[in-house]
């Protein structure tokens, strides 16, 4: 039976309401909520420091002045990677 509400669209929920409910239900499941919290903790404790570490190794630091004369702090360099992988002491590291 077709009612006036269905014809006018008041009886149907739009796709936005359905997707919002689906997303809310997805994130309120306990195992997914725990996984989301642990993913944020992983990002804060592991991924962000790892990114900062890599960023520090590819830029010239003020204490690198003795090894890289004429280079300004903040410039890009592969010095640290060259030193580790092909330097005189690389055999002792690997």
Helices and strands as residue ranges (DSSP letters): H 4-8, H 15-28, H 30-42, I 43-47, H 48-57, G 62-66, H 79-86, H 90-93
